[in-house]
Amino acid sequence: MENNTSPAKSAIIYGVLFAVIMILEFVIGYVMNIDPQTNKSYGLIINLLNFLFLPILFIYLACNNYKTNLNSGFVSFGQCLKIGVSLCVIAGLIYSIFSSTFAMIFPEYFDEMFKKARIVMLEKNPQLTAEQADMALSISKKFLNPAIAIPATIVMFSFIGLIFSLIVGAFVKKDPNQSF
């Protein structure tokens, strides 16, 4: 039996959905003026969602969708890896393009975030000089450059996809019985 269904079908759907949810989280935080610098619980929740729970959930859903709906009840470990990494690369690409575009359209938002981050840095580390805080923030500001932000985000999400695909693939895989 030859398999003509690509794992990318499932990865694209769930990767776009994952990216849309991350964008909605960002937009809701922006509209409601929730500051992750001063509201630590909001920042923690968003980070746990975007880097732990949502990747695992969407990789599982995509692998299970591929197995049950697209591939006659079978999915190999390698296909799970392809699905998970592709899904996270797609989500990372879409989110990084949105974030870079947002930074170009609304640079004052990130300027305000960096001002608040500077205040928090100086409060938490009284031995830190103003010049050291400014240097740390100038390095962080370089990551807003789309030429750095987009590839760095894609690499980060592909690594997350690889790690979680290994875990999910161990549970979801179901190879067809080989008969000789």
N, C-alpha and C positions, 0 to 999 in steps of 0.2 A: 504494500500500500504506500503510495507516494504522497508526501505531504506538500501541498502547494500553498498553504496558508501561512503567511508571514507573521511572526510574533509582533512585528511593528504595528499591525492593525490595532492590537490591544494596547500597546504602549503609547501610541499617539493619542488615543481617546483619553486615557487616564492621565497622561502627562499634561495635556491641555487643561483638564479639569483641576489637577493639582496646582498648576500655575494660576488659574483663575481664582482659586481659593486663597492663595498667597497674596495675590493682587488685591482681592477684596479685604483681606485682613489689613493690609497696608492702607488702603483707601479709607476704611472705617476708622482706623486709628488717626489718620490725617484729618478727616472730617470732624471727628469727635474731639480733636485736639488732645489726644492721649499721648503723653510723652514717655517713651520707654526709658529715658534717662532718670527721671524722677519717680516714675511709677514702675518700680522694679517687678512687681507681680505681673503687670501687663507684658513687659519684655520677656519674662521667664515663660509665660504661657505661650506667647508667639514663637519663641525659640523652640520650646518643646514640641509644639504643633508642627512647625516647618522642618525641623531637623530630626524628629524622632517618630511621632505618631502618624503624621500624614504620609511620609514616605513608606513606612511599613504598611499602612492601610492600602494605599494606592498600588503598591507593588503586589500585595496579596490579591487585591481585586483584579488587577490586570492579568496576573498569572492564572487566577481561577477562571476569569472570563475566557482567556485563551484556551484553557484546558476544557472547560465545559461547553462553550459555544462555538469555538472555531477549530478545534483540533480533536474531535471525537473522544473526548475524555482523557487525553494524554498530554503531558507536558514534561519535557526533559529538564534536567538541572541546567543545562546550557541555555535552553530557551528561556528559563526563568531569569538567568543572568542577563541575557539579551533584553528581555522585557524590562527588567528593573533598571538597568543602566540607561537604556534608551528613554524610558519614562522620565527618569530624573534629569537627564540631559535636556530633554524637551522642556520640562518644567523650569529648569535653571536658565535656559536660553530665553524663554518668554519672560520670566520674571526679571532677569537682568536687563533685558531691553526696555521693559516697562520702567524699572527703577532708574536706568540711565536717562531715559526720556523725561521722567518726572524731575530728575535733578537738573536737567537743562531748562525745563519750563518753569520750575519753582525753586531756584537756587536759594531763595531766602529761607525755605523750610530747613534745608540742611545747614545753612549758616546758623540758624537759631539752635539747631540740635548740637552743633559744635560748641556754641557758647555755653549751653547748659552742661555739656560734657566737660568742658574746661572747669566750670564751677564745681561740679561733682568731683573731678580729679583733685582739685586743690583742697577741697574739704576732707576727702578721704586720706590724702597723703600730704599732711602739712609740711613735711620736709621737702616736697617737690617745689622747685622754683617755677616762676611764671614762664621763664624761657624754656624749661624742660617740658612744661605742659603744652606750650605753643608748638614745640618741635614734635611732640607725640601727635598732636592734632593735625599738623601739616602733613605728617606721614599718612594719617587716616584720610585726609582730604584727597590725597593722590589716588585713593581707591574709588573715588567718585568718577574719575576719568573713564569713559566707556571703553577705551582701549585696554584698560586694566580690569575694570569691574566685570565686564561680560565674560572674558576668558576665565577669570578667577572664580566667578560664580559657577560657570559650567564645570570646571574641574572639581570644585567643592561638591556640587550636587552629583557628579558622576561617581565620585568616591563614596558618597552616602548611598547612592543607588547600588554600587557594587557590594558594599558591606551588608546592606539589608536584603539584597537579592540572594546572597549566600544563605542568609538565615531563612528567608521565606521559601526559597527553592528547596531547602532540605525538608520542609513540611509539605509543600504543594506538589512536588514532582510525582509523576506517575508515568512510568515507561510502559509501552505495550509489551506484552509477552512475546518473546522472540521464539518462533517455531522454525525448526529446520527441516 
